[in-house]
Amino acid sequence: MDLDLDAATIAFRDEARDWLRSNLPDRRLASFDTAEGFAEHREWEARLADARWSVVSWPSEFGGRDASLLEWVLFEEEYYAAGAPLRVNQNGIFMLAPTLFSHGTEEQQRRILPKMARSEEVWAQAWSEPEAGSDIAALRSTATRTEGGWLLNGQKTWSSRAAFADHAFGLFRSDPASTRHKGLTYFMADLRADGVTVRPIPQLDGEPGFAEIFFDDVFVSDVDVIGAVGEGWKVAMTTANNERGLSLRSPGRFLAAADRLVDEWSRHGRPREFADRVADAWIGARAYQLYTFGTVTRLAEGGQLGPESSVNKLFWSHLDVALHETALDLLGPESEVDDWSGGWLFSLAGPIYGGTDQIQRTTVAERLLGLPRGDR
Ligand SMILES: Cc1cc2nc3c(=O)[nH]c(=O)nc-3n(C[C@H](O)[C@H](O)[C@H](O)COP(=O)(O)OP(=O)(O)OC[C@H]3O[C@@H](n4cnc5c(N)ncnc54)[C@H](O)[C@@H]3O)c2cc1C
């Protein structure tokens, strides 16, 4: 791509920057792992939506601006540089929405996306189960055919923000005779429906950042199946590739953190012993930005996200850990201020959520490098 932005793109970026400067909340919102913070984040996302900044790359009929993916990357850079709040509906807008654009019906898109854009409906990912984390194909939750739809049964766990979310999306085994990746169907479910129990899981800080979700004969209509019955694995790969390969963690997040790190290093007299690590973090964030420009160019030309998403995920998750460890070593106890230490704790989860390092490396080995499949 041409790294010199054209006038229209620069105008888009400047408009986003100006709006964010004038409209940012005047104080830090409470954590979205609390009921109060969840409500505050919903309100903020409705404000973003009113100004059509919540989902810029979506079609305008669903609340977007028909912006290109490149413009979305630039918007995200502005968003993080401004220090705007993390998105409470990130699993909806960055993971379920791309899945609906690829596999959903028009009716599903019209029904779900506008409310998602305003965070009137917040979505949780209900994939992991107690015996199926890395190996999702081992899942035990079932979907049984009934009139007009399906009855869901089973247990999901580690569902981020499900303690306060409205809906969830996940895979269930719809063909009892099937095994592994076959016979799975991708469903959307209302977390307030009869038969759903959401049990919050407190994190180390005591707040319920996750929940377990129990499904006990929960009726889900046929209109809430995404893609074909029995083809859920294929649909799930679209979600996973967006989680790992593009939308969940855009470069803006890391560029903003790297810039903050450089500022801290300067403020502390530019100590030589940290120069290489600070430079590495900044270069890593910039490299991820340039790589992402390549990804969006490829997608604009009709390409698809594929197994290279695993390389991407390994890169950003380790960049985040290294960047935060550098900040902690540089700042010492001061890192408690401005939440560097909270950011570090969360960075440690990066090599786990969305598929662990080991799983990503196996994907890279088998699907990109063509190495022989291991025994499983
Ligand atoms: C912050 C955070 C947020 C999360 N949010 C969600 C969410 O919203 N929704 C959701 O559904 N889940 C969520 N998860 C769960 C996450 O997807 C799982 O933790 C992850 O997939 C690993 O599964 P597991 O915890 O069951 O570990 P396991 O699968 O039991 O793995 C344990 C260890 O064994 C290794 N291992 C397992 N199998 C292999 C193998 N074949 N080869 C080599 N090594 C292997 C793993 O890499 C890991 O180190 C979240 C997790 C975290 C930490």
The ligand as an SDF file (V2000), in Angstrom:
LIG
                    3D

 53 58  0  0  0  0  0  0  0  0999 V2000
   -8.4600  -13.2420   30.0620 C   0  0  0  0  0  0  0  0  0  0  0  0
   -9.1630  -14.4290   29.4490 C   0  0  0  0  0  0  0  0  0  0  0  0
  -10.3620  -14.2180   28.7900 C   0  0  0  0  0  0  0  0  0  0  0  0
  -11.0580  -15.3030   28.2480 C   0  0  0  0  0  0  0  0  0  0  0  0
  -12.2620  -15.0670   27.6590 N   0  0  0  0  0  0  0  0  0  0  0  0
  -12.9600  -16.0920   27.1540 C   0  0  0  0  0  0  0  0  0  0  0  0
  -14.2510  -15.8640   26.5730 C   0  0  0  0  0  0  0  0  0  0  0  0
  -14.7510  -14.7340   26.5340 O   0  0  0  0  0  0  0  0  0  0  0  0
  -14.9290  -16.9240   26.0980 N   0  0  0  0  0  0  0  0  0  0  0  0
  -14.4270  -18.1850   26.1210 C   0  0  0  0  0  0  0  0  0  0  0  0
  -15.0930  -19.0830   25.6290 O   0  0  0  0  0  0  0  0  0  0  0  0
  -13.2020  -18.4510   26.6750 N   0  0  0  0  0  0  0  0  0  0  0  0
  -12.4660  -17.4340   27.1850 C   0  0  0  0  0  0  0  0  0  0  0  0
  -11.2380  -17.6670   27.7620 N   0  0  0  0  0  0  0  0  0  0  0  0
  -10.7520  -19.0400   27.8710 C   0  0  0  0  0  0  0  0  0  0  0  0
   -9.6090  -19.3470   26.9150 C   0  0  0  0  0  0  0  0  0  0  0  0
  -10.0640  -19.4240   25.5800 O   0  0  0  0  0  0  0  0  0  0  0  0
   -8.9720  -20.6630   27.3910 C   0  0  0  0  0  0  0  0  0  0  0  0
   -8.4140  -20.4210   28.6690 O   0  0  0  0  0  0  0  0  0  0  0  0
   -7.8900  -21.1450   26.4510 C   0  0  0  0  0  0  0  0  0  0  0  0
   -8.4150  -21.5140   25.1990 O   0  0  0  0  0  0  0  0  0  0  0  0
   -7.1350  -22.3610   27.0480 C   0  0  0  0  0  0  0  0  0  0  0  0
   -8.0200  -23.3490   27.4630 O   0  0  0  0  0  0  0  0  0  0  0  0
   -7.9440  -23.9280   28.9430 P   0  0  0  0  0  0  0  0  0  0  0  0
   -7.9180  -22.8000   29.9010 O   0  0  0  0  0  0  0  0  0  0  0  0
   -9.0220  -24.9370   29.0770 O   0  0  0  0  0  0  0  0  0  0  0  0
   -6.5170  -24.6330   29.0570 O   0  0  0  0  0  0  0  0  0  0  0  0
   -6.1320  -26.0720   28.5360 P   0  0  0  0  0  0  0  0  0  0  0  0
   -6.6990  -26.2870   27.1750 O   0  0  0  0  0  0  0  0  0  0  0  0
   -6.4620  -27.0580   29.5870 O   0  0  0  0  0  0  0  0  0  0  0  0
   -4.5680  -25.9330   28.3940 O   0  0  0  0  0  0  0  0  0  0  0  0
   -3.6920  -26.0030   29.5180 C   0  0  0  0  0  0  0  0  0  0  0  0
   -2.2700  -25.9510   28.9840 C   0  0  0  0  0  0  0  0  0  0  0  0
   -2.0000  -27.0800   28.1410 O   0  0  0  0  0  0  0  0  0  0  0  0
   -1.5600  -26.6560   26.8800 C   0  0  0  0  0  0  0  0  0  0  0  0
   -2.1040  -27.5300   25.8370 N   0  0  0  0  0  0  0  0  0  0  0  0
   -3.3780  -27.9540   25.7200 C   0  0  0  0  0  0  0  0  0  0  0  0
   -3.5180  -28.7120   24.6190 N   0  0  0  0  0  0  0  0  0  0  0  0
   -2.2990  -28.7450   24.0140 C   0  0  0  0  0  0  0  0  0  0  0  0
   -1.8010  -29.3530   22.8220 C   0  0  0  0  0  0  0  0  0  0  0  0
   -2.5860  -30.0600   22.0180 N   0  0  0  0  0  0  0  0  0  0  0  0
   -0.5000  -29.1650   22.5190 N   0  0  0  0  0  0  0  0  0  0  0  0
    0.3110  -28.4260   23.3170 C   0  0  0  0  0  0  0  0  0  0  0  0
   -0.1120  -27.8320   24.4510 N   0  0  0  0  0  0  0  0  0  0  0  0
   -1.3970  -27.9760   24.7970 C   0  0  0  0  0  0  0  0  0  0  0  0
   -2.1280  -25.2470   26.7130 C   0  0  0  0  0  0  0  0  0  0  0  0
   -1.3850  -24.4920   25.7800 O   0  0  0  0  0  0  0  0  0  0  0  0
   -2.0100  -24.7030   28.1160 C   0  0  0  0  0  0  0  0  0  0  0  0
   -0.7050  -24.2540   28.3560 O   0  0  0  0  0  0  0  0  0  0  0  0
  -10.5240  -16.6140   28.3360 C   0  0  0  0  0  0  0  0  0  0  0  0
   -9.2960  -16.8240   28.9730 C   0  0  0  0  0  0  0  0  0  0  0  0
   -8.6320  -15.7440   29.5530 C   0  0  0  0  0  0  0  0  0  0  0  0
   -7.3220  -16.0040   30.2530 C   0  0  0  0  0  0  0  0  0  0  0  0
  1  2  1  0
  2  3  1  0
  2 52  2  0
  3  4  2  0
  4  5  1  0
  4 50  1  0
  5  6  2  0
  6  7  1  0
  6 13  1  0
  7  8  2  0
  7  9  1  0
  9 10  1  0
 10 11  2  0
 10 12  1  0
 12 13  2  0
 13 14  1  0
 14 15  1  0
 14 50  1  0
 15 16  1  0
 16 17  1  0
 16 18  1  0
 18 19  1  0
 18 20  1  0
 20 21  1  0
 20 22  1  0
 22 23  1  0
 23 24  1  0
 24 25  2  0
 24 26  1  0
 24 27  1  0
 27 28  1  0
 28 29  2  0
 28 30  1  0
 28 31  1  0
 31 32  1  0
 32 33  1  0
 33 34  1  0
 33 48  1  0
 34 35  1  0
 35 36  1  0
 35 46  1  0
 36 37  1  0
 36 45  1  0
 37 38  2  0
 38 39  1  0
 39 40  1  0
 39 45  2  0
 40 41  1  0
 40 42  2  0
 42 43  1  0
 43 44  2  0
 44 45  1  0
 46 47  1  0
 46 48  1  0
 48 49  1  0
 50 51  2  0
 51 52  1  0
 52 53  1  0
M  END
$$$$
